[in-house]
Amino acid sequence: MSVKPNNSPFILGVIPARFASSRLMGKPLANIGGKPMIQHTYEGASRSKLLNKIIIAVDDSKVADVCKSFGAAVMMTPKEVQTGSDRIAIVAKEFPRADIIVNIQGDEPFIKGMMIDQAIEPLLFDPKVNVSTLARKIISVEELTSPSIPKVVFDYENFALYFSRSPIPFVRDAKDENEALELAEIYKHIGLYAFRRESLFRFTSLEQTDLEKWEKLEQLRMLEYGFKIKVVVTEYDTFSVDTPDDLKLARRLYLNLKKKKLKNENTKKS
């Protein structure tokens, strides 16, 4: 169970919800099991024990209206904002009492409150940690080889060394990807970030870097400028919806989870 220490900081969760996604237009409003995707994300985040407040940062009035309809607090942000972190920083400026700001991706409909709490906890108990994120062990070749799933390697203190869309580390002695997963622990990066306030504003004030542009991973900007990112290994998994094919898979996953939940409920009753 997640417990805040004494003199707890105010923790703000921000969910960026960009309507004009280049690969899936209107993504926040995509229907998954009868609800818009952004509502699934919001309801998952709402189960966090550590967040004091959640704001959905939108760039479109249609998304704002839908979010308000299911009871979420909303803030309008400019359409031209480049990244989710930039959008979050805009919201954070309106909440000067927020000590820790959590970037909760709006395209993660299966996010769990416990995952958010796991990412926050290092900042509560270790003053040396200014940014934290999550990782989960990869168990399938599909995840290992997919460029849409970033990988992360980290040191013995769980600080990130590098993120890549390529399989890292390269396991030289493995004859194929299956053997690579047997010989090495390889981790997918889950794009959830907890920032101390000053670290978020410093990060978003910096120019994009070459590695960030090449890999299309904004966390590489942090590493290139010397940020230390604490990586929390989680047992929970999630799924990011970026394309129409991802959306189809998310709908199937939702139905499978719903069936599993009903089966468990019926088993308990019997």
C-alpha positions in Angstrom: 0.0 0.0 0.0 1.2 3.5 -0.9 1.6 5.8 2.1 2.7 9.4 2.1 5.3 10.5 4.6 4.7 13.3 7.1 4.6 16.8 5.7 3.5 15.3 2.4 3.9 17.4 -0.8 1.0 18.4 -3.0 1.0 16.0 -5.9 -0.7 17.0 -9.2 -1.5 14.5 -11.9 -1.9 15.9 -15.4 -3.2 13.9 -18.3 -2.4 15.5 -21.7 -5.2 14.8 -24.2 -4.3 16.0 -27.7 -7.1 15.7 -30.3 -4.9 16.4 -33.4 -2.8 13.2 -33.2 -1.0 12.7 -36.5 -1.4 8.9 -36.4 -4.9 8.7 -34.9 -7.0 11.8 -35.2 -9.4 12.4 -32.3 -7.6 9.8 -30.2 -8.8 10.9 -26.8 -12.4 10.3 -27.9 -11.8 6.9 -29.4 -14.4 4.4 -28.2 -13.2 1.5 -26.1 -16.0 -0.6 -24.6 -18.5 2.2 -24.7 -16.3 4.9 -23.1 -13.9 7.3 -24.7 -10.3 6.4 -24.2 -9.6 9.5 -22.1 -12.2 8.4 -19.6 -10.6 5.0 -19.1 -7.3 6.8 -18.4 -8.9 9.2 -16.0 -10.7 6.5 -14.1 -7.5 4.5 -13.8 -5.5 7.5 -12.5 -8.3 8.4 -10.1 -7.5 5.1 -8.2 -4.1 6.5 -7.2 -3.7 6.9 -3.4 -1.1 9.6 -3.7 -2.4 12.1 -6.2 -4.1 15.2 -4.6 -5.6 16.5 -7.9 -6.0 15.4 -11.5 -6.3 17.8 -14.5 -6.9 16.8 -18.1 -4.9 19.1 -20.4 -6.9 19.4 -23.6 -6.4 21.3 -26.9 -9.9 21.0 -28.3 -13.3 22.0 -27.0 -14.9 18.7 -28.0 -12.5 16.8 -25.8 -13.0 19.3 -23.0 -16.8 18.9 -23.1 -16.5 15.1 -23.0 -14.1 15.2 -20.1 -16.4 17.5 -18.1 -19.3 15.2 -18.8 -17.7 12.4 -16.7 -16.7 14.8 -14.0 -13.0 15.5 -14.8 -11.3 18.9 -14.1 -10.1 20.3 -17.5 -7.7 23.0 -18.6 -7.5 24.2 -22.2 -3.9 24.4 -23.6 -2.7 25.7 -27.0 -3.0 23.4 -30.0 0.6 24.2 -31.1 2.3 22.8 -27.9 4.9 20.4 -29.1 5.1 17.7 -26.4 3.0 16.3 -23.6 5.6 17.5 -21.1 5.3 21.1 -22.4 1.5 20.8 -22.0 1.9 19.6 -18.5 4.3 22.5 -17.6 1.6 24.9 -18.8 -0.9 23.4 -16.3 1.6 23.2 -13.5 2.3 26.9 -13.7 -1.4 27.4 -12.7 -0.9 25.3 -9.6 2.0 26.9 -7.7 1.4 24.7 -4.7 2.1 21.5 -6.7 5.5 20.1 -5.5 5.4 17.0 -7.7 3.8 16.8 -11.1 3.0 13.5 -12.7 2.7 13.1 -16.5 0.0 10.5 -17.1 -0.2 9.7 -20.8 -3.7 10.2 -22.1 -3.4 7.2 -24.5 -2.9 4.6 -21.7 -6.5 3.3 -21.2 -5.3 0.5 -18.9 -3.2 2.6 -16.5 -3.5 1.6 -12.9 -3.5 3.9 -9.9 -0.9 1.7 -8.2 1.5 2.2 -11.2 1.2 6.0 -10.7 1.9 5.6 -7.0 5.0 3.4 -7.7 6.4 6.1 -9.9 5.8 8.8 -7.3 7.2 7.0 -4.2 11.0 7.5 -5.0 10.4 11.3 -4.9 8.7 11.0 -1.5 11.4 9.1 0.2 14.6 10.0 -1.5 15.5 13.8 -1.9 18.1 13.0 -4.5 15.5 11.7 -6.9 14.0 14.5 -9.1 12.5 12.5 -11.9 11.1 8.9 -12.0 9.5 6.6 -14.4 8.4 2.9 -14.8 9.7 -0.1 -16.6 8.5 -3.7 -16.9 10.3 -6.8 -18.0 9.8 -7.8 -21.6 8.5 -11.4 -22.0 7.7 -11.6 -25.7 9.7 -11.2 -29.0 6.9 -9.0 -30.3 7.5 -6.4 -27.6 11.3 -6.7 -28.0 11.3 -6.0 -31.7 8.5 -3.5 -31.9 9.8 0.1 -32.5 6.6 1.5 -30.9 7.7 0.1 -27.5 10.7 1.9 -26.1 13.3 -0.1 -24.2 15.3 1.1 -21.2 18.6 0.0 -19.6 19.6 1.2 -16.1 22.4 1.0 -13.7 22.6 -0.8 -10.4 20.9 2.0 -8.6 18.1 1.9 -11.1 19.0 5.2 -12.8 18.4 5.2 -16.6 21.4 4.8 -18.8 19.6 4.9 -22.2 16.2 4.6 -23.9 15.8 3.3 -27.4 13.2 2.0 -29.8 15.7 -0.7 -30.8 16.2 -3.8 -28.6 18.7 -2.9 -25.9 20.9 -4.3 -24.6 22.1 -6.3 -27.6 22.7 -9.8 -26.3 25.7 -10.9 -28.4 25.8 -14.5 -27.5 22.1 -15.1 -28.3 21.3 -16.9 -31.5 17.9 -15.2 -31.8 15.5 -12.9 -30.0 13.9 -15.8 -27.9 17.3 -16.7 -26.6 18.1 -13.1 -25.9 15.1 -12.9 -23.6 16.3 -16.1 -21.8 19.8 -14.8 -21.3 19.1 -11.2 -20.3 16.6 -9.1 -18.5 15.3 -6.6 -21.0 12.8 -3.9 -20.1 10.1 -1.9 -21.8 9.7 1.7 -20.8 6.3 2.8 -19.6 5.9 6.5 -20.3 4.7 7.7 -17.0 6.9 10.4 -15.3 6.9 12.0 -11.9 8.8 15.3 -11.7 9.8 17.6 -8.9 8.4 21.0 -9.9 11.7 22.7 -10.7 12.9 19.7 -12.7 9.8 19.8 -14.9 10.3 23.5 -15.7 14.0 23.1 -16.3 13.4 20.1 -18.7 10.8 21.9 -20.7 12.9 25.0 -21.0 15.7 23.1 -22.8 16.2 22.8 -26.6 15.5 19.4 -28.2 18.6 17.2 -28.6 19.8 15.1 -31.5 19.1 11.8 -29.8 15.6 12.9 -29.0 15.0 13.9 -32.6 16.5 10.7 -34.0 14.7 8.3 -31.7 11.6 10.4 -31.2 11.9 10.0 -27.4 11.8 13.1 -25.3 13.3 11.5 -22.3 16.6 11.3 -24.1 16.7 15.1 -23.8 16.8 14.7 -20.1 19.7 12.2 -20.3 21.7 14.4 -22.7 21.4 17.4 -20.4 22.5 15.3 -17.4 19.2 14.5 -15.6 19.2 11.3 -13.6 15.9 9.4 -14.1 15.0 6.8 -11.5 13.5 3.7 -13.0 10.9 1.8 -10.9 10.4 -1.8 -12.1 6.7 -2.6 -12.0 4.9 -5.9 -12.2 1.9 -4.2 -13.9 1.6 -3.8 -17.6 -0.2 -1.2 -19.8 -0.8 -0.5 -23.4 -0.2 2.7 -25.4 -2.7 3.5 -28.2 -0.9 5.3 -31.1 -2.4 3.9 -34.3 -5.7 2.5 -35.6 -4.2 -1.0 -35.2 -3.4 -0.3 -31.6 -7.0 0.9 -31.0 -8.3 -2.4 -32.4 -6.1 -4.3 -30.0 -7.0 -2.1 -27.1 -10.7 -2.9 -27.7 -9.9 -6.7 -27.7 -7.9 -6.3 -24.6 -10.7 -4.5 -22.9 -13.2 -7.2 -23.8 -10.9 -9.9 -22.5 -10.3 -8.0 -19.2 -14.1 -7.6 -18.8 -14.7 -11.3 -19.4 -12.0 -12.2 -16.9 -13.5 -9.9 -14.3 -17.0 -11.3 -14.8 -15.6 -14.8 -14.5 -13.8 -14.0 -11.2 -16.9 -12.4 -9.8 -19.0 -15.4 -10.7 -16.4 -17.7 -9.1 -16.5 -15.7 -5.8 -20.4 -15.9 -5.8 -20.3 -19.7 -6.2 
